[in-house]
């Protein structure tokens, strides 16, 4: 059987097409509208399973990190193949492992930013002039959404502290990266994830980024004790490093917000090594190294 998810540039149109293709082949997958981006591009979720223990996988927060969307879609495809055949992935029988669980996947949180990173400022609609002036046509530069807000700095977790840190670093307005926005959760992409989490009551969440082969698990006083254990199990499976983010990555992130709001585990996984955007030639190696770790995250 020919694979659907192969190494390819994963802009918003490609991701929409791949989701449609997966749902066409595997009828047990459900699609769920999560929200829309600043420019009205759909943010789509995929649901696998019907159990009450819900786990969220999210990717594509940053424009240059679009390879994370492809990794998440490949994981979905592998799980579907195993379920259809009654088979296993990394020696884990998938049908048995997912009893009582629902996996929710959001492959591309920031479709506008991804399209800008891949195609340039022409993808930014009414913000094209601003994006061009901020360097949106420079390869490897754009991480933010169409309004120049870094989605993973826009969550309401230490947001004021992060704003002050950014100002000290000269970032106080739309930027290709690391601007927290005019207020916490000002962006529709951020609001979409917050609303999803408030509805779904996830047991834990994972956010895929690139790069560094690191796992971040801690934020503030509400970090649950089992979060470190989860991170260490995942690190053992992948040979990734359990770490703490530093500097401007210390607040405002999705996993930070989730931990602070729920007291449940939230983990950020930095896939691969190198400079963003990581090359497609690295995709198979990145996925192979992360596959067991990502699957184990659903079972803990």
Residue, then its C-alpha position, 0 to 999 in steps of 0.5 A: x500500500x502506498x503511503x499518504x504521508x511522504x516527505x513534502x513541503x507542508x504548507x496549509x493547502x498540502x496539510x488540508x489535502x493530506x487530512x482529506x486523504x487520510x480521512x478518505x482512506x480511514x473512515x474511522x478518523x473524524x475531523x473537527x473544526x478547531x478555529x480559523x487563523x487571522x486570514x481565515x485559514x482553517x485550523x483542523x483537528x483529527x480525532x482517533x478513538x472514542x475513549x474518555x481519556x483524551x490526549x492532545x497532540x499539536x504541531x505547526x506553531x511556528x512558520x519555519x517548523x512546518x516539518x512538525x506537521x508532517x511528523x504528526x500526520x505520519x504518526x496518525x497514518x501509522x496508527x490507522x494502518x495498525x488499527x485497520x490491520x489489527x497490528x502493532x507499532x513499535x511492538x505495541x498493539x494499537x487497538x488494545x493500547x487505545x482502549x479508553x483513550x481518544x487522541x486528538x491531533x491538531x497538525x497545524x496551529x499556525x497555517x498563515x505563518x507556515x505559508x509565509x515561511x514557505x511562500x513569502x509575504x504574498x501569503x499574508x493577505x492584507x498584512x503582506x506589506x508589513x510582513x515584507x517590511x519585517x523580512x518575511x521574504x527572507x529564508x528561515x526567518x518567519x515564525x509568527x502569525x500573519x500579524x507578527x505575533x508569536x503564537x507560542x508567546x501569546x498564551x496567558x502564562x507569565x505573559x506580563x513577565x514575558x512582555x517585559x523580557x521582550x521589551x528588554x530585548x527590543x521586541x515590542x511590536x510585530x516581529x518575525x518571531x518572539x513578540x507576545x502580542x498586544x495582550x494575552x490570547x489576542x490571536x485567533x490561533x491561540x484562542x482556538x487552542x484555549x477553547x479546545x482545551x477548555x471543552x475537551x478536558x485533556x489528560x495531557x497535551x503535547x506540543x511539537x516544535x523543532x529543533x534541539x531533540x529536547x523535552x520540556x515538561x515543567x512550568x511553575x508551581x502547578x507542574x504535576x509530579x508525573x510530568x517529569x516521569x513522562x518526560x524521562x520515559x519519552x527521553x529514554x525511548x528517543x535519546x532526547x534530553x529532558x531540559x528547561x527552556x531559557x530566556x524568552x522561551x520561559x513563559x507564554x507557551x502552550x504547555x505553560x498555559x496548560x500546566x498552569x490552568x489544569x495542573x495536568x502534564x504539558x510537554x513540549x518536544x523539540x524535534x530534530x537538530x539543525x537550523x529551521x526549517x529542517x530539511x525534508x531529507x531529515x524527515x524519515x530520521x526525525x520521525x523514526x527517532x521520535x515514533x516510539x516516544x510519541x506513541x508512549x506519550x499517549x499511553x501514560 
